Amino acid sequence: MVPQPLLTIRSLRARAVNVPLRRHLQTAGGAVATAPLVLIDLHTDEGITGCSYLFCYTTIALTPLVELLNGLNETLIGLKATPVVLERHLNSRFRLLGMQGLVAMAVAGIEMATWDALGKAAGLPLVRLMGGEARPIPAYNSCGLGLSGRERVAAEARGLTEGGFRALKVRLGYPDLEMDVAVVRAIRNAVGEGIQLMADYNQSLNVPEAIRRIKRLDHEALVWVEEPVLSEDFEGHATVRREVRTPIQCGENWWGAREMGKALHAGACDFVMADAMKIGGVTRWMRASAIANLHGAPMSSHLFPEISAHLLAVTPTSHWLEWVDFAAPVLCDPLEAEAGHVTAPDRPGVGIEWNEDAVARYLFV
């Protein structure tokens, strides 16, 4: 890895925005019509500002998360912007409360902003600061295909292949199995057999029902079935995995690398999917990627394509990048996919900068 510049934290600012999605998404876990984001600016004495954002899933979490982050401002002032040192400091501060939920999200946001600042100070993209180089990462389009019925998902699927995407993800969990199968086949008919298709149940099934449904879907050539049962039910996932042929994908809801290790030890999944925020930021992503490599588990990303393009480029078992454009409306230079691949931009740090006019428009107060 490239030596890190030494920066000192001057202040932290967090702001909440609620950005409308181009395509509303109905999942088994609920409807998603907007992207509730917390934008983080980590200012340093050296004049470098590190940026990151967090995805809150619901607007209910926006104000508490902003207050938590801004409440940490005083304790961060004067600290060196060094990821491992900051991690120790924040772990110590929150040891009794626990490192999950909003606390873990806040800490990850600070950590990612720190890495962005270090990259900017070094004049290097994050991927190069980490000792790698940017390369095209295969991406699947995840900006739609919710629980909206055969006709709508078929029409939507055709639009989602524009721009060269050769892989899509559909949300399943309809009231009956026959509708799940019908939706998958409708997408196949709409886009052709050359498009790879992933499916996500968003934790909506119990173990026997998951086995019943996926056995039927085994004939549909899906790349994977994601989180058929509760994310923390490693034994349940392992039982499902033993009974079906389609690979099982898990991980977007794991809080930290240790949960990945426990899931793989339990045989819960064939593939792993880390969320840059929930896994704990850049440093903990790399710990998780080492665990995935140890188990030979292909590793994909969940959301956060801007930073994931850097992280997957240095991940030994790099698999798929999940393409979403949730943050694009508040970015000056949004990341773009080309021919179904995403490459980390050749800009210092992560490569994100706020479009302040858009931020003002979508500010959540």
C-alpha positions as CSV (number, residue, x, y, z in Angstrom):
1,M,0.0,0.0,0.0
2,V,1.1,3.6,-0.7
3,P,2.2,5.5,2.5
4,Q,-0.6,7.6,3.9
5,P,-0.4,11.3,4.3
6,L,-0.7,12.6,7.9
7,L,-3.9,14.7,8.3
8,T,-5.5,16.1,11.4
9,I,-9.3,16.3,11.8
10,R,-10.7,19.8,12.2
11,S,-14.4,19.1,12.1
12,L,-17.2,16.8,10.9
13,R,-20.4,17.8,9.2
14,A,-23.3,15.5,8.5
15,R,-26.4,16.4,6.4
16,A,-29.5,14.4,5.5
17,V,-31.1,14.3,2.0
18,N,-34.0,12.4,0.7
19,V,-33.5,11.7,-3.0
20,P,-36.3,10.4,-5.2
21,L,-35.6,7.2,-7.1
22,R,-36.0,7.1,-10.9
23,R,-37.7,3.7,-10.4
24,H,-39.7,2.9,-7.3
25,L,-38.8,-0.5,-5.9
26,Q,-41.2,-2.8,-4.2
27,T,-39.5,-5.6,-2.2
28,A,-40.6,-8.3,0.1
29,G,-39.3,-6.0,2.9
30,G,-41.3,-3.0,1.8
31,A,-41.5,-0.2,-0.8
32,V,-38.5,2.0,-1.6
33,A,-39.4,5.2,-3.4
34,T,-36.6,7.5,-2.2
35,A,-33.0,7.2,-1.2
36,P,-32.6,8.6,2.4
37,L,-28.9,9.5,2.5
38,V,-26.6,11.1,5.1
39,L,-23.8,13.1,3.5
40,I,-20.5,13.3,5.5
41,D,-17.8,15.9,5.2
42,L,-14.6,15.3,7.2
43,H,-12.6,18.6,7.3
44,T,-8.9,18.6,8.2
45,D,-6.4,21.2,9.3
46,E,-4.6,20.7,6.0
47,G,-7.6,21.9,4.0
48,I,-8.5,18.5,2.7
49,T,-12.1,17.4,3.0
50,G,-13.0,13.7,2.9
51,C,-16.5,12.8,1.7
52,S,-18.8,9.7,2.1
53,Y,-22.4,9.0,2.3
54,L,-24.6,6.5,4.1
55,F,-27.9,4.9,2.9
56,C,-30.5,4.8,5.7
57,Y,-33.2,2.7,4.1
58,T,-35.9,4.8,5.9
59,T,-36.3,8.5,6.5
60,I,-37.0,7.6,10.2
61,A,-33.3,7.0,10.6
62,L,-32.1,10.2,9.0
63,T,-32.3,12.7,11.8
64,P,-31.0,10.3,14.5
65,L,-28.0,9.4,12.4
66,V,-27.2,13.0,11.6
67,E,-27.4,13.9,15.2
68,L,-25.2,11.0,16.2
69,L,-22.5,11.9,13.7
70,N,-22.6,15.6,14.5
71,G,-22.5,14.7,18.2
72,L,-19.1,13.0,17.5
73,N,-17.6,16.2,16.1
74,E,-16.0,17.3,19.4
75,T,-14.5,14.0,20.2
76,L,-12.9,13.8,16.7
77,I,-11.3,17.3,16.7
78,G,-7.5,17.1,16.8
79,L,-7.3,13.4,16.1
80,K,-5.1,12.1,13.2
81,A,-7.1,11.0,10.2
82,T,-5.7,7.5,10.3
83,P,-8.3,4.8,9.8
84,V,-6.9,2.2,12.3
85,V,-6.4,4.9,15.0
86,L,-9.9,6.3,14.5
87,E,-11.3,2.7,14.6
88,R,-9.7,2.1,18.0
89,H,-10.9,5.4,19.3
90,L,-14.5,4.9,18.2
91,N,-14.6,1.2,19.2
92,S,-13.5,2.3,22.7
93,R,-16.2,5.0,22.9
94,F,-19.0,2.7,21.8
95,R,-17.9,-0.6,23.4
96,L,-20.7,-0.7,26.0
97,L,-23.4,0.4,23.5
98,G,-22.3,-2.0,20.8
99,M,-21.1,-1.7,17.2
100,Q,-24.2,-2.3,15.2
101,G,-27.1,-0.3,13.8
102,L,-26.8,3.4,13.6
103,V,-23.5,3.4,15.6
104,A,-21.9,1.0,13.1
105,M,-23.2,3.1,10.2
106,A,-21.8,6.3,11.7
107,V,-18.4,4.8,12.3
108,A,-18.3,3.4,8.8
109,G,-19.2,6.7,7.3
110,I,-16.4,8.4,9.2
111,E,-13.9,5.7,8.2
112,M,-14.9,6.0,4.5
113,A,-14.6,9.8,4.6
114,T,-11.1,9.4,6.2
115,W,-9.9,7.2,3.3
116,D,-11.3,9.6,0.8
117,A,-9.4,12.4,2.5
118,L,-6.2,10.4,2.5
119,G,-6.6,9.7,-1.2
120,K,-7.1,13.3,-2.0
121,A,-4.1,14.3,0.1
122,A,-1.9,11.8,-1.7
123,G,-3.4,12.8,-5.1
124,L,-4.3,9.1,-5.7
125,P,-7.6,7.3,-6.3
126,L,-8.5,5.1,-3.4
127,V,-7.7,1.9,-5.3
128,R,-4.2,3.0,-6.0
129,L,-3.8,4.2,-2.4
130,M,-4.6,0.6,-1.4
131,G,-1.9,-0.7,-3.7
132,G,-4.1,-1.8,-6.6
133,E,-5.2,-0.3,-9.9
134,A,-8.6,0.4,-11.4
135,R,-10.1,-2.2,-13.7
136,P,-13.6,-2.9,-15.1
137,I,-15.7,-4.8,-12.6
138,P,-18.7,-6.7,-14.0
139,A,-21.9,-5.1,-12.8
140,Y,-25.6,-6.2,-12.7
141,N,-28.3,-3.6,-12.9
142,S,-30.3,-3.5,-9.6
143,C,-32.3,-0.3,-10.3
144,G,-35.7,-2.0,-10.6
145,L,-37.5,-5.3,-11.0
146,G,-39.4,-5.1,-7.8
147,L,-42.6,-7.0,-6.9
148,S,-44.7,-5.4,-9.6
149,G,-46.0,-8.3,-11.7
150,R,-45.0,-10.0,-14.9
151,E,-46.0,-7.3,-17.4
152,R,-44.3,-4.4,-15.6
153,V,-41.0,-6.3,-14.8
154,A,-40.8,-7.5,-18.3
155,A,-41.0,-4.0,-19.7
156,E,-38.6,-2.7,-17.0
157,A,-36.1,-5.4,-17.7
158,R,-35.7,-4.3,-21.3
159,G,-34.9,-0.8,-20.2
160,L,-32.4,-2.0,-17.6
161,T,-30.3,-3.7,-20.2
162,E,-29.6,-0.4,-22.0
163,G,-26.1,0.7,-21.6
164,G,-24.7,-2.8,-22.1
165,F,-25.8,-4.5,-18.9
166,R,-25.7,-8.2,-19.3
167,A,-27.0,-9.1,-15.8
168,L,-30.1,-8.0,-13.8
169,K,-31.5,-8.7,-10.3
170,V,-35.2,-9.4,-9.7
171,R,-37.0,-9.3,-6.4
172,L,-39.1,-12.3,-5.6
173,G,-41.5,-13.3,-2.8
174,Y,-44.9,-13.1,-4.4
175,P,-47.8,-14.6,-2.5
176,D,-47.4,-17.9,-4.4
177,L,-44.6,-19.8,-6.0
178,E,-46.2,-19.8,-9.5
179,M,-46.0,-16.0,-9.7
180,D,-42.3,-16.1,-8.8
181,V,-41.6,-18.5,-11.6
182,A,-43.8,-16.6,-14.0
183,V,-42.0,-13.4,-13.3
184,V,-38.6,-15.0,-13.9
185,R,-39.7,-16.4,-17.2
186,A,-41.3,-13.1,-18.3
187,I,-38.0,-11.4,-17.8
188,R,-36.2,-14.2,-19.8
189,N,-38.7,-13.8,-22.6
190,A,-38.2,-10.0,-22.6
191,V,-34.4,-9.8,-22.6
192,G,-33.3,-13.2,-24.0
193,E,-31.3,-16.0,-22.6
194,G,-28.0,-14.1,-22.9
195,I,-28.8,-11.9,-19.9
196,Q,-27.8,-13.3,-16.5
197,L,-30.4,-13.1,-13.8
198,M,-30.0,-12.9,-10.0
199,A,-33.0,-13.2,-7.6
200,D,-33.5,-11.7,-4.1
201,Y,-36.1,-12.9,-1.6
202,N,-35.1,-10.2,1.0
203,Q,-35.3,-12.6,3.9
204,S,-39.1,-13.2,3.3
205,L,-39.3,-17.0,3.5
206,N,-39.0,-19.7,6.2
207,V,-36.7,-22.6,5.6
208,P,-39.2,-25.2,4.3
209,E,-40.8,-22.6,2.0
210,A,-37.4,-21.5,0.8
211,I,-36.5,-25.0,-0.1
212,R,-39.8,-25.6,-1.9
213,R,-39.5,-22.4,-4.0
214,I,-35.8,-22.6,-4.9
215,K,-36.1,-26.2,-5.9
216,R,-38.6,-25.1,-8.4
217,L,-36.4,-22.2,-9.5
218,D,-33.4,-24.6,-9.9
219,H,-34.6,-25.1,-13.5
220,E,-34.4,-21.3,-14.3
221,A,-30.6,-21.0,-14.4
222,L,-30.4,-18.2,-11.9
223,V,-26.9,-16.9,-11.0
224,W,-27.9,-16.9,-7.3
225,V,-30.8,-16.7,-4.9
226,E,-30.2,-14.0,-2.3
227,E,-31.2,-14.1,1.4
228,P,-34.1,-16.5,1.2
229,V,-34.5,-16.6,5.0
230,L,-33.5,-14.3,7.8
231,S,-30.0,-12.9,7.3
232,E,-28.8,-13.9,10.8
233,D,-30.1,-17.5,10.4
234,F,-26.9,-19.1,9.3
235,E,-28.1,-22.6,10.0
236,G,-31.3,-22.0,8.1
237,H,-29.4,-20.8,5.1
238,A,-27.1,-23.8,5.3
239,T,-30.1,-26.2,5.4
240,V,-31.5,-24.5,2.3
241,R,-28.2,-24.6,0.5
242,R,-27.8,-28.3,1.1
243,E,-31.2,-29.0,-0.5
244,V,-31.1,-26.9,-3.6
245,R,-28.8,-26.6,-6.7
246,T,-29.0,-22.8,-7.3
247,P,-26.1,-21.0,-5.5
248,I,-27.1,-19.1,-2.3
249,Q,-25.9,-15.5,-1.8
250,C,-25.8,-13.8,1.6
251,G,-24.1,-10.9,3.3
252,E,-25.6,-7.5,2.7
253,N,-26.9,-7.4,6.3
254,W,-23.7,-8.7,8.0
255,W,-22.4,-6.2,10.6
256,G,-18.6,-6.7,10.2
257,A,-16.2,-9.3,9.0
258,R,-16.8,-11.6,11.9
259,E,-20.3,-12.3,10.8
260,M,-19.0,-13.2,7.4
261,G,-16.6,-15.7,9.0
262,K,-19.4,-17.2,11.1
263,A,-21.7,-17.6,8.0
264,L,-19.0,-19.2,5.9
265,H,-18.0,-21.5,8.8
266,A,-21.6,-22.6,9.0
267,G,-21.8,-23.3,5.3
268,A,-24.6,-20.7,4.9
269,C,-23.8,-19.6,1.4
270,D,-21.9,-20.2,-1.8
271,F,-21.3,-16.5,-2.5
272,V,-20.8,-13.5,-0.2
273,M,-22.0,-9.9,-0.6
274,A,-20.6,-7.1,1.5
275,D,-22.2,-3.7,2.1
276,A,-19.4,-1.1,2.4
277,M,-21.4,0.6,5.2
278,K,-22.6,-2.4,7.2
279,I,-19.3,-4.3,6.9
280,G,-17.6,-1.3,8.5
281,G,-15.9,0.8,5.8
282,V,-12.7,0.3,3.8
283,T,-10.5,-1.3,6.5
284,R,-13.1,-3.8,7.5
285,W,-14.0,-4.6,3.9
286,M,-10.4,-5.7,3.4
287,R,-10.6,-7.9,6.5
288,A,-13.8,-9.4,5.1
289,S,-12.2,-9.9,1.7
290,A,-9.4,-11.9,3.3
291,I,-12.0,-14.2,5.0
292,A,-13.8,-14.6,1.7
293,N,-10.5,-15.5,0.0
294,L,-9.6,-18.0,2.7
295,H,-12.9,-19.8,2.0
296,G,-12.7,-19.4,-1.8
297,A,-16.0,-17.5,-1.7
298,P,-16.7,-15.1,-4.6
299,M,-17.4,-11.7,-3.1
300,S,-19.8,-9.1,-4.5
301,S,-20.8,-5.6,-3.4
302,H,-24.1,-4.3,-2.1
303,L,-25.1,-0.7,-3.0
304,F,-22.4,2.1,-2.8
305,P,-21.0,1.5,-6.3
306,E,-18.8,4.6,-6.1
307,I,-16.6,3.1,-3.4
308,S,-17.3,-0.5,-4.2
309,A,-15.6,-0.1,-7.6
310,H,-12.4,0.7,-5.8
311,L,-12.8,-2.1,-3.2
312,L,-13.7,-4.9,-5.6
313,A,-10.6,-4.0,-7.7
314,V,-8.4,-5.1,-4.8
315,T,-10.6,-8.0,-3.6
316,P,-9.0,-11.4,-4.4
317,T,-12.3,-13.1,-5.1
318,S,-14.1,-10.2,-6.7
319,H,-17.3,-11.3,-8.3
320,W,-20.1,-8.7,-9.1
321,L,-20.8,-5.1,-8.4
322,E,-24.4,-4.1,-7.7
323,W,-25.2,-1.1,-9.9
324,V,-27.6,1.4,-8.3
325,D,-27.7,5.2,-9.0
326,F,-29.3,6.2,-5.7
327,A,-26.7,8.9,-4.9
328,A,-26.2,10.2,-8.5
329,P,-28.6,13.2,-8.2
330,V,-26.5,14.8,-5.4
331,L,-23.1,14.1,-7.1
332,C,-21.2,16.5,-9.3
333,D,-19.8,13.8,-11.5
334,P,-21.9,10.6,-11.0
335,L,-20.2,7.2,-11.7
336,E,-21.2,5.6,-15.0
337,A,-21.3,2.0,-16.2
338,E,-19.9,1.1,-19.6
339,A,-20.7,-2.1,-21.4
340,G,-22.0,-3.6,-18.2
341,H,-18.8,-2.9,-16.3
342,V,-17.9,-0.2,-13.7
343,T,-14.4,1.2,-13.3
344,A,-13.3,3.3,-10.4
345,P,-12.7,6.9,-11.6
346,D,-9.2,8.3,-12.0
347,R,-9.7,11.0,-9.5
348,P,-8.1,11.4,-6.0
349,G,-9.9,9.6,-3.2
350,V,-13.2,7.9,-3.9
351,G,-14.0,10.4,-6.6
352,I,-17.2,11.9,-5.2
353,E,-18.1,15.6,-4.8
354,W,-21.5,17.1,-3.8
355,N,-23.7,19.0,-6.2
356,E,-24.6,21.6,-3.6
357,D,-27.6,22.9,-5.6
358,A,-29.1,19.4,-5.6
359,V,-28.2,18.9,-2.0
360,A,-30.1,22.0,-1.1
361,R,-33.1,20.8,-3.2
362,Y,-33.3,17.4,-1.5
363,L,-32.3,18.5,2.1
364,F,-34.3,16.7,4.7
365,V,-35.2,18.9,7.6
